[in-house]
Amino acid sequence: MTAWHGVLVATALPLTENLEVDYDRFAEHVAWLAAEGCDGVTPNGSLGEYQTLTPEERARVVTTAVAAAPEGFTVMPGVAAYGAAEARRWAEQAGEAGCPAVMLLPPNAYRADERAVIAHYREVAKAGLPIVAYNNPIDTKVDLVPELLAELHAEGLIVGVKEFSGDVRRPYRIAELAPGLDVLCGADDVSLELAVAGAPGWVSGYPNALPKACVELWRAASAGELDRAVPLYRQLHPLLRWDSRTEFVQAIKLSMDIAGRYGGPCRHPRVPLTPEHEKLVREATEKALAEGLR
């Protein structure tokens, strides 16, 4: 299977009560996700709080994941950075660690235009690893529209895109303009819709807490077994929709804690959930667990 296909978990990063990275716990989490049926991990994404990590921490997260991954289990780290030169260095570090591909946001320090986006991907592509673009116009304010993705793909700069716009019409337009470009589901709460549209992979958040149920959902939806996928999607959706909210890191970490996995605290600028939000996440997680989802 292509390295970036299947269910790749955007891993949450365990921090101690002193907000230090717990590498041993992270290694155990990566191995556990593999044992639970996931196909890979994507560390150093937003869910992994990469923006708050020191360079030393960020590099060690990658090498820890690679060391913990069993054979055939993908580690595709995020290499986003304010500048293309820094992103290229992270891509080179990923290659040196043994990663088969990387995931790359467009420039996220300012609202880049089309020329700047293309130059950004050209520079990082010099590292020599396959690049899965990450389209998150909500956070970056840069939208990798289908026409721009087609240009990046035609130049050989990207092999896929993690689509987080939430627009379920996009995969069809991208397929028309850029045949052969893999459109991966990037938002948990449209996973069924993008699986039905033919997405070969899902870069996902909630498998951190409920991996077996999420893998079952993805495989059923991808196989067109909607009689099995739709009821499961309805059960999971009260949780999956948190992946598209500002508080997604805190919500997923809380669900992990409730499910018996260590989620733990977050670094600033993230603060704990409000009592109202905590109640909603807790109730939805406990309901899912009571229904037998794991």
Sequence and secondary structure as in RCSB ss.txt:
>XXXX:A:sequence
MTAWHGVLVATALPLTENLEVDYDRFAEHVAWLAAEGCDGVTPNGSLGEYQTLTPEERARVVTTAVAAAPEGFTV
MPGVAAYGAAEARRWAEQAGEAGCPAVMLLPPNAYRADERAVIAHYREVAKAGLPIVAYNNPIDTKVDLVPELLA
ELHAEGLIVGVKEFSGDVRRPYRIAELAPGLDVLCGADDVSLELAVAGAPGWVSGYPNALPKACVELWRAASAGE
LDRAVPLYRQLHPLLRWDSRTEFVQAIKLSMDIAGRYGGPCRHPRVPLTPEHEKLVREATEKALAEGLR
>XXXX:A:secstr
  TT EEEE     B TTS B HHHHHHHHHHHHHTT  EE  SSGGGTGGG  HHHHHHHHHHHHHH  TT EE
  B   SSHHHHHHHHHHHHHHT S EEE    SS   HHHHHHHHHHHHTT S EEEEE HHHHS    HHHHH
HHHHTT  SEEEE S  TTHHHHHHHHSTT EEEE  GGGHHHHHHTT SEEEESGGGT HHHHHHHHHHHHTT 
HHHHHHHHHHHHHHHGGGGSTTHHHHHHHHHHHTTS      TT     HHHHHHHHHHHHHHHHTT  
